Amino acid sequence: MTPDGTTWTVGSAKSADGTAIAYETAGEGPPIILIGGAFNDRSTTRALATALATDFTTYGYDRRGRGGSGDTAPYAVQREIEDVAALIEAAGGTAYVYGLSSGAILAAYAAAEGLPIAGLALFEPPFRVGPEGGPKTDLSERLTELVSADRRGDAVELFLTDAVGVPAGAVAGMRGMPEWYWMEGLAHTLAYDTTVTGDGALPAARLATIAAPTVVVDSTGSPRWLRDAAAATADTIPGATHRSLPGGFHEVPPEELAPALHADLLR
């Protein structure tokens, strides 16, 4: 039990390739799987999981290569979709799914493959629908080369500047801060996130096959390209709802986000 009174149960699911995927659950109600984005593991989705635990049984997990999960080479997006399938099976065979950023793209692809998803929530999938935003060419390869050369800090900097759009001067000021070392520890997974994102183009045909009830959310504090991407994603998925919620850069506080997800997913 954590200081806020939430009781967590830890488990592990075996993916199709044998990789162990670590997860933690809390709460009561229908299961919802939370898929984080870059620099995320189950600890970073825990605040939202706690806020949702009054209405859902939440499943926060470490994507492969992170935290307590395994990492079987070679990496492929399909393996991560299989990880989601394994978690849905662990949750009882059907589940709601929430994804953030690259995790939102992964969640959408899982739904497009017909996984038994009761409802889908996507937070700011980083597609490029205009002249701004989206990853640069060959970013996955460049990130892999930097990590292989043990230049993890440079890989973090490259991702923040070229994928997220943080000014180089602001990134320089982040080096040496406690969160920087956290990000360096996950640097080897950044190429996974950029592989999921691909060239950033909106995969309209793939999204149009999604049958699960879907809500796409953006933050009023996010840059225009991310908000436009959310709107375009909602327009492409049949019957999807689009919500803009008050928040900061690429985030909405759990106390604002959780009630909105409850209202849209359990309506």
Buried (B, 14 or more C-beta within 10 A) or exposed (E): EEEEEBEBEEBBBBBEBEBBBBBBBBBEBBBBBBBBBBBBBBBBBBBBBBBBBBBBBBBBBBBBBBBBBBBBEEBEBEBBBBBBBBBBBBBEEEBBBBBBBBBBBBBBBBBBBEBBBBBBBBBBBBBBBEEEBBBEEEBBEBBBBBBEEEBBBBBBBBBBBBBBBBEEEEBEEBEEEEEBEBBBBBBBBBBBBBBBBBEBEBBBEBBEEBEBBBBBBBBEBBBEBBBBBBBBBBBBBEEBBBBBBEBEEBBBBBEBBBBBBBEBBBE
